[in-house]
Amino acid sequence: MSLQLSQAHQELRRQINEIRTGLGHRRLSDDDALVTHCLAFCAALTSHHQGEDDGMFSRLLRERPDLATTVANLVEDHGMIASILSQVRELADRAAESRGPALEALGRELDGLAAIMESHFGYEERTISEALDDGAPDTSWTGRVFRFGTA
């Protein structure tokens, strides 16, 4: 399961990098597609984290209660990331209406989000991969965590 988690994280990295690259090389005709792609990415990352919070982590803690502090840290990160995603959605909505400065602000917010995601994903993979591979049974949480869809 750790490989599937890593692959899900890699897909989310790919998506945010594609959006950031698109914002850097945008043309006015591409703006609507970029905003739509950005909103779809926000939904995918939110679904991924909700699947972890609502399923994977609780299942993992049943098997490995010693990971309670680690899981608490990850859940705290998810809250911080959710707050940033709210800001990204707001900027994306503004960018859909006004373009220019709103798209620049969106790009800056995505740059910060990408850095936080990288740190979070690395920590998560280092701290829970072994436990996932040792026995966090699938109780229908894997779909939201591993197969959240593409933007």
N, C-alpha and C positions, 0 to 999 in steps of 0.2 A: 504494500500500500504506500510505502514511502516513495516509490518511483512514481506512482500515480499522483501523489501530492506534488512532487517536484515538477511533473509534467503540467499539472494544472497551474502552478505558479509560473512556469515558463510561458504558458499561453497568455496569462494575464500580463506578464512583462511584454510579450510581443504586441499585445493589443495597445497598451499604453504607449509603447515606443512608436507604433504606427501612427497613432493620433498625434503625438508630439512632433514626429517628422512631418506629418501632413500640415500641421500648423506652421511649421517653419518654412514650408515650400508652398504655401497655399495660394490659390487664385480665388477670386470672388465667387466663381461658379462652384468651387469646391466647399465653400463655407457651410452650406446646409448639410452636406454629407458628413463633414467633420463633426458638426454638432450632434448629428444623429448617432454617429459612431461613438462619440464621447459618452452620450447618454446610455447607449447600449453597454459600453464598457463599465460604467458606474453600476448598472443593474447586475452585470456578471460578477463583479467584485463583491457587491453586497450579497448576492446569492451564495457565493463561495463562503464568505465569512459567516453568514447565518447558518449555513449547513454545518460548518465547523462548530459554531457555538451551540446549536440546537441538537446536534447529533454526534459528531465525531468526538468532541471533547468530553461529553458526558459518558459516552461509551468507553473512551480511553481511561477516564478516571475510575470507572468501575473495575477495570483491570489493573490500573497503576495509580493508586491513590497518592503515591509518592510524587506524582507530577502536578499536584494541586497548585503549587506556587507558579510553576511554568505555565500552566493553563490559565491561571489568573492573569499573568502578564500578557499572554496572547489575547485574552478577552479584552483587557484594557487597551491593547493596541487596536483591536477591532473597533472599539468605541472612538478612539482618536481618528482612525481612518474613516469611519462613518461620518464624523464631523467634517472632515476635509471633503469627502464625497458630496456632502450636502452643499458645500461652498462651490464645488466643481459644477454640480447640477445648476445651481443658481447662475453661475457665470456662463454656462452653456446656454441657458434660456435667454440670458441677456444678449449673448453673442448672436443668437438666432434673430434677434430683433435689430441690433445696432452694429454688428460687425466690429471692425477696427480695434478700438481700445479694449473692448470686452474680450475679443479673441486673444489679444496680447496678455491680458490678465489671466485668462483661462490657461494659456501656455505656461505662465509662471506657476500657477497653482498645480498644474499637472507635473511640472518639473519637481516640485516639492513632494508631491504624492509619490512619484516614482522612486525618489530617494528613500522615503519612509517605507514603501512597499518592499524595496530591496532589503533593507535592514530587517524588517518583520519576517519576510519569507526565509531569509537566511537563518534567523534565530529559530523559527518554527521548525525548519528542516533539521537543524543541528540538535534540537532538544527533544523532538518527539518521534523522529523517523524510526529509531530502533524499536520503540514501544509499539508503533503502528504495525511494524513487521512481525512483532512477537504476539500480536493478538488483540486487535481492536475489531471485533466482529462487525460485519456490515449489517446494520439494522435499518436499512433504507436511507442512511445518511450519505452514502457515497455519491449518489446522483447529483446532489446539490454541490458537493465539495469538488468532485472530479469532472463532472460533465455539465457545467453551468451554461454551456452554449458559447458561441462566438459572437462578437460584436460585428 
